[in-house]
């Protein structure tokens, strides 16, 4: 089966390359030369040095480069070809891909996506193929466990790229490229703080009869940092994290709803003295499975699940369905991908380099910026306004929610500090215990 998936993936790469070659051939003769990284005296530079706050971002983030500019004529530039590459397409990546297509249209680029079907060898082969066929840039979302190898291959073929969901790192976990992402420790702390506050609203709640479940995925290093934040938040609130914390690893089960169901059910059966369950899964699919398990065991009325990501949850909420999956940590992917795509565009156009882009987010002594995205906790009562706000500033209203005109959110956090990094903690995979060094 794996061999068949690999063959299919390679066939798709070849077909995609032929399509991109046609696009490049059709546009090369009709467009001006792309400015080099050292020559930004063109109209493009003039348009990109005046701060424009179209997307609600801090002015220092743009620094003339790296976000979409509605005051610039992108048709005056070469028509670049871009590929969004995915280890495996899922609901979140489908939403990201939707917005990447929007940014490609607005910047006069050719865009297509590639799904490796969970085959890392096919992902690597595709990089070589796209390089040989003259693709201008790729936005990568590989299996994070092999990211150092992906970086090596990209450098080997001198590919212009931007890392998507997971940061581009070397084998020692140091950054190899700019990154636009979340502070994983803060995600864990924020979600479990919400769960702890919710626990206080339950009549008769007894912390000694409660459990905090952290559903980890051990091959994804950056995900572990959320577990540290989760532990700290619960301990700050109730002081009993060492007793309440329940660690499970879904890596052997896969990133499926069924994995969340099985892991949660096993915990419930083994801990029949627990009356209040508070569950923080690292992926949204696990949250749905854990919710179903709590319902089947009749514990959903005294429990709460929070998902990290709400791409599927909002579909359920749109249908008017509410369960013990009571909240989620949301991030508007139009804002995320604005920086992904237009950061890549700045590299392709020669307006910035990985070392020079977003200097206000590059810590002293570091080579690359880390732009921290600001997710927000949303519930059934608040999610529509959050997404309406995000779609309003991106200029897309596909969900059809009504924006109330009151901006309560910040897209990016401008800081010269990296968040907690994976190589700054020690981790015991046998029990999920984390220690900050």
Secondary structure by P-SEA (a helix, b strand, c coil): caaaaaaaaaaaaaaaaaaaaaaaaaccccccccccccccccaaaaaaacccccccccccccccccccccccccccccbbbbbbbbccccaaaaaaaaaaaaaaaaabbbbbbbbccccaaaaaaaaaaaaaaccccccccccccaaaaaaaaaaaacccccccccccccccccccccccccaaaaaaaaaaaaaaaaaaaccccccccbbbbbbcccccaaaaaaaaaaaaaaaaacccccccbbbbbcccccccaaaaaaaaaaaaaacccccbbbbbbccaaaaaaaaaaaaaacccccbbbbbcccaaaaaaaaacccccccccccccccccaaaaaaaaaaaaaccccccccccccccccccbbbbbbbbbbbccccaaaaaaaaaaaaccccccccccccccccccccccccccccccccccccccccccc
